[in-house]
């Protein structure tokens, strides 16, 4: 195996890993929504139109397990739970922006 083949194999594994997290429906939209700053569960549910409470809860847990989102509980009163991007999650924002630009340029009306 050549050095180029080895690099390609490592990159393919990394892309596969990235898409195992970001390729799930809603995850990119959740990360993008949190790009504006911390948000509550209710605000995220409103921002990600069409997502159910159960799926949002599951996706937030997955994103937290992947180290992209952090959950913070403020003991209040009232008790407030918020979600925010970690530095790793924030690192995805320019990538998601570029992906959106690519979709607009290459997928035409389907991207709007």
C-alpha positions in Angstrom: 0.0 0.0 0.0 1.4 3.4 -1.0 1.5 6.4 1.4 -1.3 8.0 -0.6 -3.5 5.0 -0.1 -2.7 5.0 3.6 -3.7 8.7 3.9 -6.8 8.1 1.9 -7.8 5.1 4.2 -7.3 7.3 7.3 -9.3 10.1 5.8 -12.1 7.7 4.7 -12.3 6.4 8.3 -12.4 9.9 9.7 -15.2 11.0 7.2 -17.1 7.8 8.1 -16.9 8.7 11.8 -17.9 12.3 11.2 -21.0 11.2 9.2 -21.9 8.6 11.8 -22.7 11.6 14.0 -23.6 14.4 11.5 -25.3 12.1 9.0 -28.2 11.5 11.4 -31.3 13.4 10.6 -31.6 16.7 12.6 -28.0 16.7 14.1 -26.7 19.2 11.6 -29.7 21.5 12.2 -29.3 21.2 16.0 -25.6 22.1 15.8 -26.4 25.0 13.4 -29.2 26.3 15.7 -26.8 26.3 18.7 -24.4 28.4 16.6 -26.3 31.4 17.8 -25.5 30.6 21.4 -26.9 28.5 24.2 -30.5 27.5 23.9 -33.2 25.8 25.9 -34.9 22.6 24.8 -38.1 24.4 23.9 -36.3 27.0 21.8 -34.4 24.3 20.0 -37.7 22.4 19.3 -39.0 25.6 17.8 -35.8 26.2 15.8 -35.7 22.7 14.3 -39.2 22.5 12.7 -40.7 19.1 12.6 -38.5 17.4 15.2 -40.3 15.5 18.0 -39.5 15.9 21.7 -38.2 12.3 21.9 -36.0 12.6 18.8 -34.6 16.0 20.0 -33.8 14.6 23.4 -32.1 11.6 21.8 -30.1 13.7 19.4 -29.0 16.1 22.1 -27.7 13.1 24.1 -25.8 11.7 21.1 -24.3 15.1 20.4 -23.3 15.4 24.0 -21.7 11.9 24.0 -19.8 12.9 20.9 -18.4 16.0 22.7 -20.2 18.5 20.5 -22.8 19.8 22.9 -22.9 20.4 26.6 -26.0 20.4 28.8 -26.1 22.9 31.7 -28.6 22.9 34.6 -29.2 26.2 36.4 -30.8 25.3 39.8 -32.8 28.5 39.6 -35.5 29.0 40.7 -36.8 28.2 38.2 -34.7 25.3 37.1 -33.4 26.0 33.7 -31.6 23.6 31.3 -29.7 24.9 28.4 -27.6 23.4 25.7 -24.5 25.0 24.1 -21.8 24.0 21.7 -18.4 22.9 23.0 -15.3 24.1 21.2 -15.5 21.0 19.0 -19.1 21.7 18.1 -18.2 25.4 17.3 -15.6 24.1 15.0 -18.3 22.5 12.9 -20.0 25.9 12.2 -17.8 27.0 9.3 -18.1 23.5 7.8 -21.9 23.6 8.0 -21.9 27.1 6.5 -19.7 25.9 3.6 -21.9 22.8 3.2 -24.9 25.1 2.9 -23.2 27.2 0.3 -22.2 24.1 -1.7 -25.8 22.9 -1.5 -27.2 26.3 -2.7 -24.7 26.3 -5.6 -25.0 22.7 -6.7 -28.4 21.4 -5.6 -30.4 24.3 -7.0 -34.0 24.6 -5.9 -33.8 21.4 -3.7 -31.5 23.4 -1.3 -33.9 26.2 -0.7 
